[in-house]
């Protein structure tokens, strides 16, 4: 079922706290388009007092993985990437866009010359289609006294 115009996207909370010396990134987003493909704009904000040289944004939604990069983020600055997904067969309801943010940090390179990386996880809840019934409904059963 193709998503309808009744789509919503909320702000995000980071699921894992970064190391003390690593920059702290905040994520927000919005749906840009639903037809012919679902396009999600992901905004990454650097909330620390130092620059992040580059940020890899890896997103997974509806069993599909997408990747984009932000060249650099100055202290206090934000960058935006757009991730596209095929949502034609998605069922209406809430879905989670799971994000992995990776960026280089100070430290010695590994044997292959790669810089050390920090990773942060985040997610964006996405609502596709019209309001649906809950997947699970719980009701307490009255016990006789």
OpenMM code with the backbone's topology and positions (N, CA, C; nanometers):
from openmm import Vec3, app, unit

residues = "UNK UNK UNK UNK UNK UNK UNK UNK UNK UNK UNK UNK UNK UNK UNK UNK UNK UNK UNK UNK UNK UNK UNK UNK UNK UNK UNK UNK UNK UNK UNK UNK UNK UNK UNK UNK UNK UNK UNK UNK UNK UNK UNK UNK UNK UNK UNK UNK UNK UNK UNK UNK UNK UNK UNK UNK UNK UNK UNK UNK UNK UNK UNK UNK UNK UNK UNK UNK UNK UNK UNK UNK UNK UNK UNK UNK UNK UNK UNK UNK UNK UNK UNK UNK UNK UNK UNK UNK UNK UNK UNK UNK UNK UNK UNK UNK UNK UNK UNK UNK UNK UNK UNK UNK UNK UNK UNK UNK UNK UNK UNK UNK UNK UNK UNK UNK UNK UNK UNK UNK UNK UNK UNK UNK UNK UNK UNK UNK UNK UNK UNK UNK UNK UNK UNK UNK UNK UNK UNK UNK UNK UNK UNK UNK UNK".split()
positions = [
    Vec3(0.0834, -0.1169, 0.0000),
    Vec3(0.0000, 0.0000, 0.0000),
    Vec3(0.0882, 0.1237, 0.0000),
    Vec3(0.0663, 0.2156, -0.0880),
    Vec3(0.1458, 0.3370, -0.0958),
    Vec3(0.1070, 0.4305, 0.0168),
    Vec3(0.2060, 0.5029, 0.0758),
    Vec3(0.1739, 0.5941, 0.1837),
    Vec3(0.0901, 0.7102, 0.1326),
    Vec3(0.0041, 0.7606, 0.2187),
    Vec3(-0.0795, 0.8747, 0.1818),
    Vec3(-0.0175, 1.0020, 0.2341),
    Vec3(-0.0885, 1.1136, 0.2150),
    Vec3(-0.0373, 1.2417, 0.2589),
    Vec3(-0.0374, 1.2585, 0.4093),
    Vec3(-0.0953, 1.1668, 0.4836),
    Vec3(-0.1024, 1.1784, 0.6293),
    Vec3(0.0217, 1.1179, 0.6921),
    Vec3(0.1352, 1.1786, 0.6692),
    Vec3(0.2622, 1.1302, 0.7241),
    Vec3(0.3136, 1.2291, 0.8270),
    Vec3(0.3805, 1.1787, 0.9271),
    Vec3(0.4364, 1.2658, 1.0300),
    Vec3(0.5728, 1.2151, 1.0701),
    Vec3(0.6567, 1.3054, 1.1159),
    Vec3(0.7895, 1.2694, 1.1637),
    Vec3(0.8192, 1.3532, 1.2864),
    Vec3(0.8682, 1.2911, 1.3916),
    Vec3(0.8927, 1.3602, 1.5171),
    Vec3(1.0416, 1.3790, 1.5407),
    Vec3(1.0751, 1.4551, 1.6456),
    Vec3(1.2151, 1.4731, 1.6835),
    Vec3(1.2711, 1.3440, 1.7391),
    Vec3(1.4016, 1.3407, 1.7560),
    Vec3(1.4694, 1.2179, 1.7951),
    Vec3(1.5434, 1.2350, 1.9269),
    Vec3(1.5625, 1.1266, 1.9951),
    Vec3(1.6489, 1.1224, 2.1118),
    Vec3(1.7614, 1.0258, 2.0805),
    Vec3(1.8822, 1.0623, 2.1153),
    Vec3(1.9945, 0.9716, 2.0924),
    Vec3(1.9873, 0.8567, 2.1918),
    Vec3(2.0112, 0.7379, 2.1432),
    Vec3(1.9971, 0.6199, 2.2268),
    Vec3(2.1230, 0.5913, 2.3083),
    Vec3(2.2387, 0.6333, 2.2597),
    Vec3(2.3626, 0.6033, 2.3297),
    Vec3(2.4394, 0.7321, 2.3560),
    Vec3(2.4930, 0.7448, 2.4742),
    Vec3(2.5715, 0.8634, 2.5065),
    Vec3(2.7121, 0.8482, 2.4509),
    Vec3(2.7678, 0.9514, 2.3869),
    Vec3(2.9023, 0.9420, 2.3322),
    Vec3(3.0070, 0.9525, 2.4425),
    Vec3(3.1310, 0.9224, 2.4086),
    Vec3(3.2413, 0.9364, 2.5026),
    Vec3(3.2559, 1.0834, 2.5399),
    Vec3(3.3171, 1.1109, 2.6556),
    Vec3(3.3284, 1.2480, 2.7054),
    Vec3(3.3920, 1.3435, 2.6067),
    Vec3(3.5000, 1.3043, 2.5409),
    Vec3(3.5728, 1.3950, 2.4531),
    Vec3(3.5123, 1.4030, 2.3131),
    Vec3(3.4196, 1.3154, 2.2815),
    Vec3(3.3611, 1.3130, 2.1471),
    Vec3(3.2514, 1.4186, 2.1346),
    Vec3(3.2341, 1.4736, 2.0158),
    Vec3(3.1248, 1.5690, 1.9951),
    Vec3(2.9898, 1.5019, 2.0173),
    Vec3(2.8956, 1.5780, 2.0651),
    Vec3(2.7606, 1.5277, 2.0840),
    Vec3(2.6768, 1.5736, 1.9667),
    Vec3(2.6119, 1.4798, 1.8996),
    Vec3(2.5293, 1.5103, 1.7839),
    Vec3(2.3826, 1.4923, 1.8191),
    Vec3(2.3000, 1.5844, 1.7724),
    Vec3(2.1553, 1.5733, 1.7875),
    Vec3(2.0954, 1.5561, 1.6499),
    Vec3(1.9859, 1.4814, 1.6430),
    Vec3(1.9244, 1.4502, 1.5144),
    Vec3(1.7766, 1.4873, 1.5182),
    Vec3(1.7301, 1.5440, 1.4078),
    Vec3(1.5881, 1.5718, 1.3866),
    Vec3(1.5605, 1.5406, 1.2410),
    Vec3(1.4350, 1.5432, 1.2010),
    Vec3(1.4069, 1.5135, 1.0611),
    Vec3(1.2654, 1.5454, 1.0225),
    Vec3(1.2407, 1.5317, 0.8934),
    Vec3(1.1059, 1.5529, 0.8402),
    Vec3(1.0919, 1.4746, 0.7105),
    Vec3(0.9683, 1.4450, 0.6760),
    Vec3(0.9410, 1.3778, 0.5499),
    Vec3(0.9315, 1.4840, 0.4415),
    Vec3(1.0102, 1.4670, 0.3350),
    Vec3(1.0117, 1.5623, 0.2243),
    Vec3(0.9070, 1.5234, 0.1205),
    Vec3(0.8973, 1.3955, 0.0896),
    Vec3(0.8025, 1.3467, -0.0108),
    Vec3(0.7661, 1.2025, 0.0198),
    Vec3(0.6474, 1.1616, -0.0268),
    Vec3(0.6063, 1.0227, -0.0101),
    Vec3(0.5878, 0.9521, -0.1441),
    Vec3(0.5790, 1.0260, -0.2514),
    Vec3(0.5600, 0.9675, -0.3842),
    Vec3(0.6632, 1.0227, -0.4803),
    Vec3(0.7230, 0.9502, -0.5669),
    Vec3(0.7077, 0.8061, -0.5829),
    Vec3(0.7863, 0.7270, -0.4790),
    Vec3(0.8802, 0.7937, -0.4098),
    Vec3(0.9568, 0.7277, -0.3051),
    Vec3(0.9490, 0.8109, -0.1784),
    Vec3(0.9663, 0.7463, -0.0642),
    Vec3(0.9674, 0.8151, 0.0636),
    Vec3(1.1033, 0.8832, 0.0796),
    Vec3(1.1045, 1.0152, 0.0915),
    Vec3(1.2269, 1.0912, 0.1126),
    Vec3(1.2228, 1.1519, 0.2525),
    Vec3(1.3263, 1.1224, 0.3307),
    Vec3(1.3354, 1.1726, 0.4669),
    Vec3(1.4576, 1.2636, 0.4770),
    Vec3(1.4343, 1.3865, 0.5208),
    Vec3(1.5419, 1.4820, 0.5448),
    Vec3(1.5898, 1.4633, 0.6881),
    Vec3(1.7191, 1.4349, 0.7057),
    Vec3(1.7778, 1.4123, 0.8373),
    Vec3(1.8721, 1.5284, 0.8675),
    Vec3(1.8461, 1.5987, 0.9769),
    Vec3(1.9281, 1.7123, 1.0177),
    Vec3(2.0147, 1.6694, 1.1360),
    Vec3(2.1470, 1.6854, 1.1219),
    Vec3(2.2416, 1.6498, 1.2275),
    Vec3(2.3040, 1.7796, 1.2792),
    Vec3(2.2944, 1.8028, 1.4102),
    Vec3(2.3482, 1.9245, 1.4715),
    Vec3(2.4626, 1.8898, 1.5659),
    Vec3(2.5712, 1.9639, 1.5551),
    Vec3(2.6882, 1.9464, 1.6409),
    Vec3(2.6726, 2.0383, 1.7622),
    Vec3(2.6517, 1.9815, 1.8808),
    Vec3(2.6260, 2.0590, 2.0022),
    Vec3(2.7493, 2.0787, 2.0903),
    Vec3(2.8671, 2.0456, 2.0382),
    Vec3(2.9899, 2.0649, 2.1164),
    Vec3(3.0649, 2.1874, 2.0673),
    Vec3(3.1793, 2.2130, 2.1276),
    Vec3(3.2570, 2.3326, 2.0966),
    Vec3(3.3726, 2.3062, 2.0010),
    Vec3(3.3677, 2.1957, 1.9304),
    Vec3(3.4722, 2.1690, 1.8308),
    Vec3(3.4103, 2.1102, 1.7044),
    Vec3(3.4820, 2.1245, 1.5957),
    Vec3(3.4337, 2.0780, 1.4646),
    Vec3(3.4370, 1.9259, 1.4555),
    Vec3(3.3412, 1.8719, 1.3813),
    Vec3(3.3411, 1.7304, 1.3451),
    Vec3(3.3790, 1.7270, 1.1967),
    Vec3(3.4935, 1.6656, 1.1617),
    Vec3(3.5419, 1.6726, 1.0229),
    Vec3(3.4474, 1.6136, 0.9187),
    Vec3(3.3807, 1.5049, 0.9479),
    Vec3(3.2853, 1.4445, 0.8546),
    Vec3(3.1940, 1.3502, 0.9330),
    Vec3(3.0707, 1.3350, 0.8831),
    Vec3(2.9747, 1.2474, 0.9494),
    Vec3(2.9124, 1.1558, 0.8447),
    Vec3(2.9226, 1.0256, 0.8657),
    Vec3(2.8533, 0.9271, 0.7827),
    Vec3(2.7198, 0.8989, 0.8486),
    Vec3(2.6119, 0.9116, 0.7728),
    Vec3(2.4772, 0.8863, 0.8233),
    Vec3(2.4263, 0.7609, 0.7543),
    Vec3(2.4076, 0.6544, 0.8313),
    Vec3(2.3547, 0.5290, 0.7783),
    Vec3(2.2143, 0.5112, 0.8338),
    Vec3(2.1161, 0.4931, 0.7452),
    Vec3(1.9777, 0.4782, 0.7885),
    Vec3(1.9177, 0.3471, 0.7425),
    Vec3(1.8331, 0.2881, 0.8268),
    Vec3(1.7626, 0.1650, 0.7909),
    Vec3(1.6142, 0.1829, 0.8210),
    Vec3(1.5320, 0.1560, 0.7181),
    Vec3(1.3872, 0.1673, 0.7299),
    Vec3(1.3236, 0.0668, 0.6362),
    Vec3(1.2227, -0.0037, 0.6825),
    Vec3(1.1477, -0.1004, 0.6007),
    Vec3(1.2398, -0.2051, 0.5374),
    Vec3(1.3445, -0.2441, 0.6119),
    Vec3(1.4376, -0.3451, 0.5631),
    Vec3(1.5357, -0.2942, 0.4584),
    Vec3(1.5400, -0.1650, 0.4350),
    Vec3(1.6300, -0.1059, 0.3354),
    Vec3(1.7334, -0.0183, 0.4060),
    Vec3(1.8574, -0.0192, 0.3558),
    Vec3(1.9649, 0.0620, 0.4127),
    Vec3(2.0068, 0.1691, 0.3127),
    Vec3(2.0274, 0.2895, 0.3633),
    Vec3(2.0733, 0.4015, 0.2820),
    Vec3(2.1858, 0.4713, 0.3570),
    Vec3(2.2726, 0.5379, 0.2804),
    Vec3(2.3893, 0.6030, 0.3387),
    Vec3(2.4093, 0.7394, 0.2736),
    Vec3(2.4509, 0.8365, 0.3533),
    Vec3(2.4821, 0.9704, 0.3038),
    Vec3(2.5905, 1.0280, 0.3945),
    Vec3(2.6536, 1.1372, 0.3501),
    Vec3(2.7617, 1.1974, 0.4272),
    Vec3(2.7444, 1.3480, 0.4365),
    Vec3(2.7908, 1.4014, 0.5480),
    Vec3(2.8006, 1.5461, 0.5677),
    Vec3(2.9496, 1.5759, 0.5743),
    Vec3(2.9974, 1.6668, 0.4884),
    Vec3(3.1410, 1.6933, 0.4759),
    Vec3(3.2047, 1.7349, 0.6083),
    Vec3(3.1492, 1.8311, 0.6785),
    Vec3(3.1997, 1.8709, 0.8093),
    Vec3(3.0916, 1.9491, 0.8824),
    Vec3(3.1038, 1.9510, 1.0147),
    Vec3(3.0096, 2.0256, 1.0983),
    Vec3(3.0893, 2.1110, 1.1955),
    Vec3(3.0837, 2.2423, 1.1785),
    Vec3(3.1488, 2.3327, 1.2720),
    Vec3(3.0763, 2.3245, 1.4065),
    Vec3(3.1413, 2.3712, 1.5107),
    Vec3(3.0781, 2.3742, 1.6428),
    Vec3(2.9493, 2.4544, 1.6358),
    Vec3(2.8397, 2.3967, 1.6820),
    Vec3(2.7108, 2.4638, 1.6815),
    Vec3(2.6376, 2.4622, 1.5480),
    Vec3(2.6970, 2.4048, 1.4454),
    Vec3(2.6362, 2.4043, 1.3116),
    Vec3(2.5528, 2.2790, 1.2895),
    Vec3(2.4703, 2.2839, 1.1836),
    Vec3(2.3872, 2.1705, 1.1436),
    Vec3(2.4128, 2.1367, 0.9981),
    Vec3(2.3925, 2.0116, 0.9648),
    Vec3(2.4006, 1.9660, 0.8264),
    Vec3(2.2817, 1.8769, 0.7964),
    Vec3(2.2429, 1.8704, 0.6695),
    Vec3(2.1240, 1.7942, 0.6301),
    Vec3(2.1575, 1.6970, 0.5187),
    Vec3(2.1030, 1.5762, 0.5286),
    Vec3(2.1101, 1.4774, 0.4208),
    Vec3(1.9681, 1.4269, 0.3952),
    Vec3(1.9466, 1.3753, 0.2751),
    Vec3(1.8168, 1.3169, 0.2408),
    Vec3(1.8366, 1.1692, 0.2107),
    Vec3(1.7569, 1.0855, 0.2756),
    Vec3(1.7601, 0.9412, 0.2533),
    Vec3(1.6297, 0.9019, 0.1841),
    Vec3(1.6400, 0.8200, 0.0789),
    Vec3(1.5215, 0.7770, 0.0030),
    Vec3(1.4966, 0.6283, 0.0231),
    Vec3(1.3686, 0.5931, 0.0403),
    Vec3(1.3282, 0.4546, 0.0608),
    Vec3(1.2078, 0.4223, -0.0270),
    Vec3(1.1977, 0.2955, -0.0659),
    Vec3(1.0803, 0.2484, -0.1383),
    Vec3(0.9760, 0.2084, -0.0346),
    Vec3(0.8664, 0.2840, -0.0284),
    Vec3(0.7636, 0.2581, 0.0722),
    Vec3(0.6329, 0.2113, 0.0089),
    Vec3(0.6368, 0.1708, -0.1178),
    Vec3(0.5149, 0.1317, -0.1886),
    Vec3(0.4440, 0.0151, -0.1209),
    Vec3(0.5181, -0.0775, -0.0639),
    Vec3(0.4591, -0.1957, -0.0008),
    Vec3(0.4493, -0.1823, 0.1510),
    Vec3(0.4838, -0.0656, 0.2060),
    Vec3(0.4816, -0.0479, 0.3513),
    Vec3(0.3381, -0.0449, 0.4027),
    Vec3(0.3162, -0.1100, 0.5145),
    Vec3(0.1823, -0.1048, 0.5721),
    Vec3(0.1700, 0.0232, 0.6530),
    Vec3(0.0506, 0.0792, 0.6595),
    Vec3(0.0301, 0.2021, 0.7361),
    Vec3(0.0623, 0.1807, 0.8834),
    Vec3(0.1094, 0.2855, 0.9479),
    Vec3(0.1397, 0.2789, 1.0900),
    Vec3(0.2719, 0.3448, 1.1215),
    Vec3(0.3185, 0.3224, 1.2442),
    Vec3(0.4454, 0.3799, 1.2884),
    Vec3(0.5604, 0.2882, 1.2516),
    Vec3(0.6667, 0.3496, 1.2028),
    Vec3(0.7892, 0.2791, 1.1672),
    Vec3(0.9056, 0.3565, 1.2276),
    Vec3(1.0174, 0.2910, 1.2508),
    Vec3(1.1357, 0.3574, 1.3053),
    Vec3(1.2447, 0.3634, 1.1999),
    Vec3(1.2918, 0.4845, 1.1709),
    Vec3(1.4108, 0.5027, 1.0882),
    Vec3(1.5282, 0.4970, 1.1849),
    Vec3(1.6033, 0.3869, 1.1809),
    Vec3(1.7162, 0.3664, 1.2706),
    Vec3(1.8398, 0.4277, 1.2052),
    Vec3(1.9132, 0.5085, 1.2817),
    Vec3(2.0287, 0.5791, 1.2279),
    Vec3(2.1557, 0.5411, 1.3027),
    Vec3(2.2663, 0.5349, 1.2284),
    Vec3(2.3992, 0.5187, 1.2856),
    Vec3(2.4817, 0.6351, 1.2332),
    Vec3(2.5372, 0.7147, 1.3252),
    Vec3(2.6215, 0.8283, 1.2898),
    Vec3(2.7650, 0.7927, 1.3250),
    Vec3(2.8539, 0.7996, 1.2276),
    Vec3(2.9952, 0.7684, 1.2521),
    Vec3(3.0798, 0.8868, 1.2077),
    Vec3(3.1810, 0.9199, 1.2899),
    Vec3(3.2681, 1.0321, 1.2590),
    Vec3(3.4051, 1.0088, 1.3212),
    Vec3(3.5123, 1.0643, 1.2569),
    Vec3(3.6477, 1.0450, 1.3085),
    Vec3(3.6701, 1.1249, 1.4365),
    Vec3(3.7518, 1.0690, 1.5249),
    Vec3(3.7897, 1.1363, 1.6485),
    Vec3(3.9416, 1.1354, 1.6598),
    Vec3(3.9933, 1.2151, 1.7514),
    Vec3(4.1378, 1.2218, 1.7720),
    Vec3(4.1890, 1.0887, 1.8250),
    Vec3(4.3077, 1.0516, 1.7809),
    Vec3(4.3688, 0.9278, 1.8271),
    Vec3(4.4568, 0.8683, 1.7198),
    Vec3(4.5271, 0.7648, 1.7565),
    Vec3(4.6196, 0.6993, 1.6638),
    Vec3(4.5423, 0.6182, 1.5603),
    Vec3(4.5910, 0.6214, 1.4374),
    Vec3(4.5304, 0.5441, 1.3287),
    Vec3(4.5563, 0.3956, 1.3499),
    Vec3(4.4707, 0.3120, 1.2900),
    Vec3(4.4920, 0.1673, 1.2992),
    Vec3(4.6011, 0.1251, 1.2005),
    Vec3(4.6266, -0.0048, 1.1913),
    Vec3(4.7339, -0.0561, 1.1055),
    Vec3(4.7126, -0.0232, 0.9583),
    Vec3(4.5891, -0.0050, 0.9165),
    Vec3(4.5597, 0.0287, 0.7763),
    Vec3(4.5605, 0.1796, 0.7522),
    Vec3(4.5864, 0.2582, 0.8570),
    Vec3(4.5906, 0.4027, 0.8428),
    Vec3(4.4567, 0.4717, 0.8612),
    Vec3(4.3549, 0.3973, 0.9052),
    Vec3(4.2227, 0.4561, 0.9269),
    Vec3(4.2167, 0.5261, 1.0621),
    Vec3(4.1555, 0.6447, 1.0680),
    Vec3(4.1444, 0.7137, 1.1972),
    Vec3(4.0426, 0.6429, 1.2858),
    Vec3(4.0541, 0.6615, 1.4172),
    Vec3(3.9521, 0.6032, 1.5056),
    Vec3(3.8180, 0.6720, 1.4813),
    Vec3(3.7108, 0.5964, 1.4959),
    Vec3(3.5762, 0.6492, 1.4726),
    Vec3(3.4930, 0.6421, 1.5989),
    Vec3(3.4054, 0.7403, 1.6137),
    Vec3(3.3026, 0.7365, 1.7180),
    Vec3(3.1718, 0.7018, 1.6492),
    Vec3(3.0854, 0.6317, 1.7187),
    Vec3(2.9545, 0.5935, 1.6651),
    Vec3(2.8464, 0.6341, 1.7627),
    Vec3(2.7384, 0.6886, 1.7105),
    Vec3(2.6211, 0.7209, 1.7906),
    Vec3(2.4993, 0.6661, 1.7184),
    Vec3(2.4065, 0.6126, 1.7938),
    Vec3(2.2808, 0.5628, 1.7370),
    Vec3(2.1692, 0.6613, 1.7676),
    Vec3(2.0741, 0.6685, 1.6760),
    Vec3(1.9571, 0.7537, 1.6936),
    Vec3(1.8433, 0.6907, 1.6154),
    Vec3(1.7232, 0.7433, 1.6308),
    Vec3(1.6096, 0.6939, 1.5541),
    Vec3(1.5096, 0.8062, 1.5353),
    Vec3(1.4347, 0.7951, 1.4281),
    Vec3(1.3274, 0.8891, 1.3989),
    Vec3(1.1988, 0.8094, 1.3800),
    Vec3(1.0945, 0.8378, 1.4568),
    Vec3(0.9672, 0.7691, 1.4342),
    Vec3(0.8971, 0.8292, 1.3119),
    Vec3(0.8472, 0.7432, 1.2249),
    Vec3(0.7790, 0.7868, 1.1031),
    Vec3(0.6419, 0.7221, 1.0997),
    Vec3(0.5396, 0.8021, 1.0720),
    Vec3(0.4041, 0.7506, 1.0610),
    Vec3(0.3644, 0.7547, 0.9143),
    Vec3(0.3285, 0.6393, 0.8593),
    Vec3(0.2862, 0.6299, 0.7195),
    Vec3(0.1377, 0.5990, 0.7128),
    Vec3(0.0694, 0.6642, 0.6208),
    Vec3(-0.0722, 0.6361, 0.5985),
    Vec3(-0.1608, 0.6948, 0.7057),
    Vec3(-0.2821, 0.6450, 0.7066),
    Vec3(-0.3806, 0.6941, 0.8021),
    Vec3(-0.3628, 0.6244, 0.9353),
    Vec3(-0.4304, 0.6762, 1.0368),
    Vec3(-0.4213, 0.6172, 1.1698),
    Vec3(-0.4707, 0.4729, 1.1661),
    Vec3(-0.3948, 0.3854, 1.2296),
    Vec3(-0.4303, 0.2436, 1.2318),
    Vec3(-0.4619, 0.2010, 1.3743),
    Vec3(-0.5170, 0.0851, 1.3879),
    Vec3(-0.5432, 0.0315, 1.5213),
    Vec3(-0.4124, -0.0180, 1.5813),
    Vec3(-0.4004, -0.0184, 1.7124),
    Vec3(-0.2777, -0.0660, 1.7756),
    Vec3(-0.2510, -0.2125, 1.7407),
    Vec3(-0.1246, -0.2471, 1.7328),
    Vec3(-0.0870, -0.3850, 1.7032),
    Vec3(-0.1244, -0.4779, 1.8183),
    Vec3(-0.1219, -0.4261, 1.9410),
    Vec3(-0.1542, -0.5049, 2.0600),
    Vec3(-0.2469, -0.4219, 2.1474),
    Vec3(-0.3488, -0.4855, 2.2008),
    Vec3(-0.4397, -0.4173, 2.2932),
    Vec3(-0.4460, -0.5005, 2.4207),
    Vec3(-0.4236, -0.4356, 2.5347),
    Vec3(-0.4266, -0.5032, 2.6640),
    Vec3(-0.5399, -0.4468, 2.7481),
    Vec3(-0.6143, -0.5354, 2.8131),
    Vec3(-0.7198, -0.4939, 2.9041),
    Vec3(-0.7081, -0.5784, 3.0301),
    Vec3(-0.7122, -0.5124, 3.1485),
    Vec3(-0.7043, -0.5912, 3.2718),
    Vec3(-0.8318, -0.6740, 3.2906),
    Vec3(-0.8127, -0.7936, 3.3395),
    Vec3(-0.9263, -0.8803, 3.3654),
    Vec3(-0.9662, -0.8673, 3.5114),
    Vec3(-1.0937, -0.8407, 3.5359),
    Vec3(-1.1409, -0.8258, 3.6734),
    Vec3(-1.1426, -0.9626, 3.7421),
    Vec3(-1.0851, -0.9685, 3.8576),
    Vec3(-1.0816, -1.0912, 3.9369),
    Vec3(-1.1936, -1.0854, 4.0407),
    Vec3(-1.2664, -1.1945, 4.0593),
    Vec3(-1.3708, -1.1943, 4.1645),
    Vec3(-1.3052, -1.1860, 4.3024),
    Vec3(-1.3736, -1.1173, 4.3935),
    Vec3(-1.3205, -1.1039, 4.5298),
    Vec3(-1.3522, -1.2202, 4.6141),
] * unit.nanometer
topology = app.Topology()
chain = topology.addChain("A")
for resn in residues:
    res = topology.addResidue(resn, chain)
    for name in ("N", "CA", "C"):
        topology.addAtom(name, app.Element.getBySymbol(name[0]), res)
